[in-house]
Amino acid sequence: MRTKIFIDFDGTLFDTERMKNDLNQPLIDAGMSPELVQEEYEIWKKAKGHPDPEAMLESLIIKYPDFNFNGAMKKTREVVEGAKKYLFEDVTSFLEKIDRKRFEPILFTLGFEHWQSQKIEKCNISHYFADVLYPIGDKVDSLRELVGIGERFIVLDDSQEFIDAVTAEFSERAEIVQMNRYPVPKEDQEGSEEETKPLKEIKQITSLSEFKDFSLPEHTDYSMAIQ
Ligand SMILES: [Mg+2]
């Protein structure tokens, strides 16, 4: 049986922060404050359930007639259409190198399928995966259903919450790799060693080229994931 590798999308393969900034920019250029943009984004998300930058902009144009939204729709469309540029540089070569005879890469992205699938489609990476899954709600709940009893697997994700939950439940049989694309400067880190001591040492990486460089427990084939 092949070893499943559950790979996250936002913040792991995709520079979501940079895309978000670029989507906010036309609204800021129109005269909205960053705080107001954030507020409207939250209102939209609550009401509609998923992001839709173009539809949101249409509603903002009506709601705020005093701002100058000239050109904003064109810029927003360009960002959405050009989503591929937010794929981190190391992604394609990493995905190409996964040995599919032994490993089963699964794109495992939390969120709103409507919006996520648009981004993923533009990035043209689906064919590298055995499956593309959009779990709703708790990612760990979905993971529990996707792996068999005692099955070993690998997780690559940037979310601290998810990493902690996977560690708590699956540390015996999962290789857990945390991606840190946006490293926090040391002086900004909170909490002491004692408070945050993990159950198991989690492998930390800042780029996909580091994925293969760990010394691994003998019972896994993990070191062979990348040829
Ligand atoms: Mg993520």
Boltz pocket constraint, residues with backbone or C-beta under 6 A from the ligand:
constraints:
  - pocket:
      binder: B
      contacts: [[A, 8], [A, 9], [A, 10], [A, 11], [A, 12], [A, 157], [A, 158], [A, 159]]
      max_distance: 6.0
